[in-house]
Amino acid sequence: MKYEEITINHLFGEKSIAPEKLSVVENNAKFENLRQEIKRKEKIFQWEKIQNEISENCTKLLNVPLKTILENAWKKYEEVSQYLDTEKYGGENTFLIPLVEHTVVSQHHPKIEISLGATHLTTIDFEVRLELILKGILLKISEGKIQGVNAGKCKSKASFSCEGIVLFEDESREFEF
C-alpha cells in the first residue's frame, strides 16, 4: 500500500465495534442524559437513528492519514529537523535521510458534538492510541519539507476508545509501504 493512502483505519483492519462494547458505552450516564434530553426536546427523533449516526461517524474519526502523524513526529527528530531549516538547507537540494528502527507513540482525542438546533447537548469523547514500530525508513526532504518516504516497514499496536471504554484494539503484522 502507498504511504500516502494509509489511515489509522487501516491499522485496525476490518474491525467493527462489538455490540456488547457499544451497549456498555450507551449505558453510561452521558448517553442516558443525551437520550433523555433528546426525548424531552424533540419527541419525533428516534434514538436508534442518532445511535446509527454516532456509530457511522466513529469510523470516520479514524480516517486520519498516517502520513500526517508520522511526519509530525519525524519533524521533532534532530536528524530530520535540521534539514527542514530552509535558511541552512534551502534551495534545490534533496536529502535522503535514513532512519533506524524507531517507535512513534501517538494519542489522538477526536470528538463528536451533538446539537439540537442551536443548542449544544453534549460532546462524545474518543481516544486513539497508536504505537508504530518503524524500520528501514528513508525520508526524502527538499525545500524544507518532507516530500515522501521511499521505503519502510511498520508494525502497529492501536486502540480506539469511547468515553474511556475500549471499543476495539489491534496489533498488526508487519506491512511495507
N, C-alpha and C positions, 0 to 999 in steps of 0.2 A: 504494500500500500504506500502511496505517496505521503511523505511527511506532512505536506500542506493540507491533506484531506483528513487526517486523523483527529478525532474529537475525543473528549472524555467518554462519551457514549461508547466508542469503540472498545475502550478498556473493559467495559462490563459485558461485552459480547451481546448476547440476546437475552440478558437478564430482564425479568419483569418483577414487579412488586408482588410478593406473595400476599394472597388475600388475608391471611392471619396477621401479617405485619400491618397491613392497611387498617384492619379493624382495631388494632391496638392504638394506632395513631388517631383514628377517628373517635376513639373513646376518651381521649384526653380532654381536659377542661376547655381548652381553646376552641376545639372543634364543636364541642357541645354548646358553648356560648354562641358560636357563629351560627349553628343550626337554629338556636332559639331566637337570635336576633333577626335572622332572615325570615323565620316563620312569623315573628311579631310584626315586621315592617312590610313584608310582601308575601301575602298568602299564596300567590299564583306560582311562585318559584318552587320547584321540586328539588329537594336536597340531592337526589340522585344525579340530576343534570349538573349541578355545581360540583359535586363529587367527581364526576367524569371529567369535567374541565380541569380540575386540580390535578387529577391523575395524568391526563394528557400533557399538561404543562410541565409535569415533573420531568419527563424525558427531554423536553425542550431545554430545560435547565442544564442538561449535560451535553449540549451541542457546542460547548466551548472548544475552540481549536487547541490541540495540544501544543502546536507551534507557538501560540501566544504565551502559554505557561512556561515552556522551556526557554524561549528567547528572553523572557523577563528574568528568569533565574540565571541564565548564562551571562547576561549583561552585568551581573554582580560579581562574576569571577574576574579576578585581577588579570589573568592571562587573556581574557576576552575583552574586558572593558578598556584596556589600553589601546586596542585597535579601533575602538569606537570614537576615539578622540580625533575629530576631523582636523583640528589645528596641527596635530602631530602627524597623523597618518591619512590626511585627506588626499584629494586628487584622484587619479585614475588607478591607483594601485589596488590589487586584490590580494587578500591574505587568506591562506588556508590554515586554520588553527585546529590541530588535533587535540581532542580531549580524552584523557584516560578514563577508565571506568569510574563513574561517579553516580551519586544518588541525588535526585531532586525531590524534596518533600514540599508539598503544597496543600494548602487548605483554601476552600472557597465557600462563601456563605451567600448563595442565591436566596431570593425571597419571592413569594407570590403575594401580591397585595390584593385584598378582597374589598371591593367597594360596592355600595348600592347607591346608584346615582352619584351625588357629590359627597355622600357620607362614607368615610373610611371605616370599615368594620373590623378588619384585623390584618395582620401580616403573618404568613406561614413561613417559618424559618427552616432552611435546609442547610446541610453541611456536606461538602465533598472533601474527602481526604485522599490524597494521592502520594504514593511513594514510587518513584520511577527510577529504576536502575538502568543506567545507560552505558553502552560500550561502543568503542570504535567510532566515535562521533568526529566528523570533520566539518568544521564550520567554515563557511565562505563569507568573508567580510570585505565590503568595499563601500566607499563613500560614507563611512561612519555608521553603517548598518549591517546587521546580519542578513545576508542575501539568500542564504539557503544552507541546507545540510546535505553533504554529498554522500554520506554513508552513516550507518548506525544500527544498533540493536537496542531493544528496550524490553524490559520486563517490568510489570507493574503490580502493585497492590493498591486497591481502591475500595472506598466505602462511600455509601450515599445514605444520609440520614434525614429524617423529617422530625422536627421538634424533639431531637435527642434520641429518636428511635431508629436504629439501623434498618433501612428498607432492604438493602442488598449490599453485598461486598463480593469482591472477586480478586483473584490472583491470576494474572495471565501467564501463558507460556511466552517464552521469548519470541519476539517478532522483529522483522527487519523493516527499515524504511529507507 
